[in-house]
């Protein structure tokens, strides 16, 4: 495997950012975005991972853009030590000049950070619910912190409704849950935040497991929504 050469490297309190190519955004911009999001998540859901997070901005083919997180863990007795956390975000060579491209890039960076609080791999095939709440909270956080305009949420609602009615699983399932979370936020924002906090507690308590059991949290907050979703599948 060839070693990637990074042309831009910068660091902050919680992150090291490395870019494989020049981007429309500066490394300091991504670090500021991540630090602000880190503080917001920590304020709302408790302490984050006690480690410096590596963020790699790589080049990909035009149809392969995306992001993923890698958490390497060392488990000893009842205690667990996270020894490495890495986000890999991949964008085409000249990506990010258009506003919607920039919004999606910012979403990918903050999205992977949010997974450090609520995890990703769950038991009982609940990953789509975790993915839906991660996408939803990420967009709200970007708007709240001023990194995206409220137009982002308006565009996303239209997109969710379209996908929920015209697309097949898993995309339609994720869209339906994002609509559910949006309604929860409208009805009771504190309840939605409490849901996220309890997911974060589950993840912290079960970090030694490959998969996190979030069934109790889902029954507590989403039982009615889950029943409706199961009937629609």
Steps between C-alpha positions, in 0.01 A plus 500: 500500500641837398553764766288813463695824486324793666566852376327675792526406867374703798401422857288635785414389854298193400587443132773448242380585149686372192396578141621311194443803276422871522132563571277809482502489881811559709618238753440757774138529386437127545673504839285793613186319379594181682599673823173693510300185433702310761419762763132496402473121525694494826274767648186310404606137549797484733873446456633379167779253434822579684727489196614714209292412194669463162300646209612400151368691198565273204447516123247261346324442169204729433239235584667363814490791744415409857637467852572236762642478849756253631523440875780273618450383857701321761290326765649410835288349778193719563670811363543603141755732349443653159843509338415643160205669330511594133249662265551452128306739277534456125417762237585540128800712402319830439217452748361767732467814290119485476301582816322164507834318460643698791193424713535127430873505578437676833224247569739208449759639742249575777299184434797275575577702811146447633551122475761536775209570735226265376698226329397335175494121516194379687331170576155407360555683169455848645786660306258686272344676798843607627594617152177698470544682833867566419412658166216701653696635798801576278298728273335673797840553662645651182211746483511575873873576489464715187688272261191452282190711442148396599442432130689175559225367728229610258671324209555191712134472606391506136762238419400275791135503392595416142726213605248366753240470225706395198815316609564149628661391827727588670476857369123522539523373860764758593291777341187393692690508829643843422146623446407341834791674675405828336148466641646412842709817487191705414291344777762475774864596425612397849362148448705463182811619684428257786475221241846590369644519852368154586646359177833653602474337844432161336805541280726597792379211713545242223818612324663164564235335278515485123131592487303729731158394626273807483167315522405650836558855378298439183208355697509795738498772237391351166270208572205647310720611211663157480162328482390727216827443313477120536145501359618701199787262416 
